[in-house]
Amino acid sequence: MTASSYPLLLLLIPLSFILTVYLYTYPVVHGCGFSQPPKSSNEAAPFRLLALGDPQLEGDSSVLRFDNGYLPSFEELQRNLSTADSLWQRIAITWHATSKLTSDFGRILASCRKRLDLWGNDYYLGHIYRTIRRVTRPTHVAVLGDLLGSQWISDEEFGNRGQRYWQRVFKGSQKIIIEEMEGIHVETLGQDTHWEQKTINIAGNHDIGYAGDMNQERIRRFEETFGKVNWETRFTLPSSKAIEVRSSAPELRLIILNSLNLDTPAVDPDLQRETYKFINDAIMASRPVEDRTTATILLTHLPLHKEAGICVDDPFFDFYPDEEGSGVKEQNHLSHDASKGILEGIYGMSGHHDAPGRGLGRNGIIITGHDHEGCDVYHHIPAAIVQESRSWKAERWDTAVRLPNRTIPGIREITVRSMMGSFGGNAGLLSAWFDNGSQEWSFEYSTCSVGTQHIWWSIHVIDIATLCLLLLVIADKLLVYVTSSTVTTSPQSSHGKRFKDLPPEGGNDYSEALATGKSSHSGIPPGVIQRRQKSHT
């Protein structure tokens, strides 16, 4: 171990410590957290949703396969050499196989790199989930679709990725049991603390496909692994949270919707009818539109329609050819009509002042995924448009005109930016509380980002390098200590040093010579020389 290792270690230890502390406390460093109700500095919002978008776990389909073995060129070389007739032929065969062997090794290295990348990506996504959850303490967690990377994978591969999803990325989280998804489940908000460990999974196009390739089998395997694609649950506010006693407690309603087959044509009309029926049942089971003490949070994958330029993804549709069913093959948003059905159906907004609730509709918010860049918009009917030709319009939330007197219907839609590394490892934080002043639910949203996956990788590489160097320094110190201890405790005899200076016949006089000292000329004690001279005279 060279002396230059010590200054390097003195540099790496504090650097590694600071970076590691940042990585595991980054929400604190960035000031991330759920918004609190006004006039309440200590009380947290009763509903805090951690919203994660589009993890898109890749898998075996993106790893190189070796169906013919890891080194097929080497096996071919062995076969060809066994049939060669001469030395020159063997040399030619070997030379020809060199490039193929190089290609085989390149494929092996690429496959290993990809497997390492998949492993690291799983734990990178898991780090985001666990760190945000530990620091911000959400009451609920939702993943807004595209849990996996492709709807075209086999059932076996789907199961493998599902296992990685639960055992790596969302390790410690629980799947919501099917009984809680049947019918309309109602409970007091905060009563069941197990919601903190549960994950609400929304179906995305990479999980079950678009309307043109969604089928019963894809729905079945998704629901078996992640939960139902359409369901609803409701949370009532504890009576102590409201200042007035009323016949019905304030209610927060969660609707999980499979929006991927709302538009037509659909390859499976039965699945589409199931989605339509679910929406109609949700509308019929809603509280009166005039009841402002209830609010609806819609969690779905596809964003609502908006004009080009509002978000990164512009409106786009693609369809399969007629011979393949002509169904929806790809889309960026819901169609204008499908979006209108949600706004005017689930939320009951119309803009007609003579309609129930003056046409303002129900309170709530819409949370979507799909657009990896994320977006934040306000859907409304501009007041200048006459009612007979009314049309929904979307504007960016930070520039939209939101009238405080609520004379026009409108609702906020947040498209959560993807949690993938190339989009900064983002997480959305939605807070909801019941405002006793306005007697309505209020919502606030913020984001938190750890940075790209390269930051996660770099910090862990620095940590490993620091640990290895530290262990080497410790081992070097121990080796020096053990060596010096051995030398100190060994017997130091002068016999070995002087024996070579004695003449062969001096064996009888050697012990006596030790007592008389050395000769300055030959290194032999003077007494020995004198006695030897006398013995020869």
BELPEPE-V875567 format. One record per backbone hydrogen bond with DSSP energy under -1.0 kcal/mol. NH is the residue of the N-H (numbers start at 1). CO is the residue of the C=O. Records with the same first field share a line. If there is no record, write none. Layout:
NH: CO + CO
This chain:
5: 2
6: 3
8: 4
9: 5
10: 6
11: 7
12: 8
13: 9
15: 11
16: 12
17: 13
18: 14
19: 15
20: 16
21: 17
22: 18
23: 19
24: 20
28: 25
29: 25
30: 26
32: 27
40: 37
47: 432
49: 430
50: 140
51: 428
52: 142
56: 146
57: 147
62: 59
63: 60
69: 66
75: 71
76: 72
77: 73
78: 74
79: 75
80: 76
81: 77
82: 78
90: 86
91: 87
92: 88
93: 89
94: 90
95: 91
96: 92
97: 93
101: 97
102: 98
103: 99
104: 100
105: 101
106: 102
107: 103
108: 104
109: 105
110: 106
111: 107
112: 108
113: 109
114: 110
115: 111
116: 112
117: 113
118: 114
119: 115
120: 116
121: 117
122: 118
123: 119
124: 120
125: 121
126: 122
127: 123
128: 124
129: 125
130: 126
131: 127
132: 128
133: 129
134: 130
135: 131
136: 132
137: 133
139: 48
140: 48
142: 50
143: 200
144: 52
145: 143
149: 57
158: 154
159: 155
160: 156
161: 157
162: 158
163: 159
164: 160
165: 161
166: 162
167: 163
168: 164
169: 164
170: 165
173: 170
174: 197
180: 177
181: 178
185: 232
187: 234
189: 236
191: 188
195: 192
196: 193
197: 194
199: 174
200: 141
202: 143
207: 204
208: 204
209: 205
212: 328
213: 210
214: 210
219: 215
220: 216
221: 217
222: 218
223: 219
224: 220
225: 221
226: 222
231: 256
233: 254
234: 185
235: 252
236: 187
237: 250
241: 238
242: 239
251: 293
252: 235
253: 295
254: 233
255: 297
256: 231
257: 299
259: 257
262: 259
267: 211
272: 268
273: 269
274: 270
275: 271
276: 272
277: 273
278: 274
279: 275
280: 276
281: 277
282: 278
283: 279
284: 280
285: 281
286: 283
291: 288
295: 251
296: 363
297: 253
298: 365
299: 255
300: 367
310: 307
318: 330
320: 327
324: 321
325: 322
326: 321
328: 265
329: 318
330: 318
332: 316
334: 303
339: 335
340: 336
341: 337
342: 338
343: 339
344: 340
345: 341
347: 342
349: 343
350: 359
351: 359
355: 352
358: 355
359: 356
360: 357
362: 347
365: 296
366: 412
367: 298
368: 414
369: 301
371: 369
374: 371
375: 415
377: 413
378: 395
379: 411
380: 393
381: 409
385: 382
390: 387
393: 380
395: 378
397: 376
399: 396
400: 396
406: 403
411: 379
413: 377
414: 366
415: 375
416: 368
418: 372
419: 53
423: 420
424: 421
425: 420
426: 418
427: 448
428: 51
429: 446
430: 49
431: 444
432: 47
433: 442
435: 440
439: 435
442: 433
444: 431
446: 429
448: 427
450: 425
451: 424
455: 452
457: 453
458: 454
459: 455
460: 456
461: 457
462: 458
463: 459
464: 460
465: 461
466: 462
467: 463
468: 464
469: 465
470: 466
471: 467
472: 468
473: 469
474: 470
475: 471
476: 472
477: 473
478: 474
479: 475
480: 476
481: 477
482: 478
483: 479
484: 480
485: 481
486: 482
487: 483
488: 484
489: 485
498: 494
499: 495
501: 498
502: 499
506: 503
513: 509
514: 510
516: 513
523: 519
529: 525
530: 526
531: 527
532: 528
533: 529
534: 530
535: 531
